[in-house]
Protein backbone atom coordinates (compact mmCIF):
# COMPACT_ATOMS: atom_id res chain seq x y z
CA UNK A 1 0.00 0.00 0.00
CA UNK A 2 1.20 3.46 -0.86
CA UNK A 3 1.57 5.95 1.97
CA UNK A 4 1.90 9.05 -0.21
CA UNK A 5 -1.07 10.80 1.45
CA UNK A 6 0.32 10.04 4.90
CA UNK A 7 3.79 11.30 3.98
CA UNK A 8 2.30 14.54 2.61
CA UNK A 9 0.20 14.92 5.77
CA UNK A 10 3.23 14.43 8.04
CA UNK A 11 5.27 16.87 5.95
CA UNK A 12 2.52 19.48 6.27
CA UNK A 13 2.17 18.77 10.00
CA UNK A 14 5.91 19.27 10.48
CA UNK A 15 5.92 22.51 8.46
CA UNK A 16 3.16 23.97 10.63
CA UNK A 17 4.88 22.64 13.73
CA UNK A 18 8.10 24.40 12.76
CA UNK A 19 6.26 27.72 12.69
CA UNK A 20 5.13 27.18 16.28
CA UNK A 21 8.36 25.60 17.52
CA UNK A 22 7.04 22.03 17.83
CA UNK A 23 9.30 19.02 17.58
CA UNK A 24 8.98 17.29 14.17
CA UNK A 25 7.19 13.93 14.06
CA UNK A 26 8.46 10.82 12.32
CA UNK A 27 6.68 7.74 11.05
CA UNK A 28 9.57 5.68 12.41
CA UNK A 29 8.74 6.45 16.04
CA UNK A 30 5.74 4.76 17.76
CA UNK A 31 5.02 7.76 20.01
CA UNK A 32 5.07 10.06 17.00
CA UNK A 33 2.69 7.76 15.11
CA UNK A 34 0.26 8.00 18.03
CA UNK A 35 0.72 11.77 18.06
CA UNK A 36 -0.19 11.81 14.36
CA UNK A 37 -3.23 9.61 15.07
CA UNK A 38 -4.31 12.01 17.83
CA UNK A 39 -3.95 14.92 15.43
CA UNK A 40 -6.09 13.16 12.82
CA UNK A 41 -8.72 12.39 15.46
CA UNK A 42 -8.80 16.04 16.42
CA UNK A 43 -9.18 17.16 12.84
CA UNK A 44 -12.08 14.73 12.38
CA UNK A 45 -14.09 16.35 15.18
CA UNK A 46 -17.21 18.05 13.77
CA UNK A 47 -16.04 21.54 14.74
CA UNK A 48 -12.63 21.14 13.13
CA UNK A 49 -13.87 19.18 10.13
CA UNK A 50 -16.36 21.87 9.18
CA UNK A 51 -14.25 24.81 10.39
CA UNK A 52 -17.15 25.71 12.72
CA UNK A 53 -19.62 25.52 9.83
CA UNK A 54 -17.65 27.75 7.50
CA UNK A 55 -16.88 25.08 4.87
CA UNK A 56 -19.25 23.97 2.14
CA UNK A 57 -20.57 20.41 2.12
CA UNK A 58 -18.23 19.54 -0.75
CA UNK A 59 -15.19 20.94 1.06
CA UNK A 60 -16.11 19.00 4.20
CA UNK A 61 -16.51 15.77 2.22
CA UNK A 62 -13.14 16.26 0.51
CA UNK A 63 -11.43 17.01 3.82
CA UNK A 64 -13.06 13.97 5.44
CA UNK A 65 -12.02 11.63 2.61
CA UNK A 66 -8.44 12.93 2.72
CA UNK A 67 -8.20 12.46 6.49
CA UNK A 68 -9.68 8.96 6.26
CA UNK A 69 -7.12 8.01 3.56
CA UNK A 70 -4.33 9.29 5.81
CA UNK A 71 -5.79 7.39 8.76
CA UNK A 72 -6.03 4.18 6.74
CA UNK A 73 -2.43 4.51 5.57
CA UNK A 74 -1.26 5.16 9.14
CA UNK A 75 -3.21 2.14 10.41
CA UNK A 76 -1.58 -0.01 7.72
CA UNK A 77 1.81 0.88 9.24
CA UNK A 78 0.75 0.53 12.87
CA UNK A 79 -2.55 -1.28 13.51
CA UNK A 80 -2.17 -0.81 17.29
CA UNK A 81 -2.84 2.94 17.17
CA UNK A 82 -5.81 4.39 19.03
CA UNK A 83 -8.08 6.87 17.30
CA UNK A 84 -10.67 8.82 19.27
CA UNK A 85 -14.01 9.64 17.74
C-alpha positions, 0 to 999 in steps of 0.5 A: 500500500502506498503511503503518499497521502500520509507522507504529505500529511506528516510533511505538512504537519511538520511545516506547521509545527516548525512555525510554532516551535514544535518538535517534528514527528516521524513515522519511524517512532511509535510515540510520533505515530500516536501523536499523528493519530491524535492529530487526525482524530482532532481534525475529524471532530465536527467543529474542526472538520467543518471549520465551525460551519464555515466550509461547504458540504463539498469541502467538508466531504473532501477534507473527510475523505483525505483524512480517512485516507491518511488514517487508513495509511497510518493504520496499515503501518501501525494497527495498534494505534488508538483513534478517538471519535 
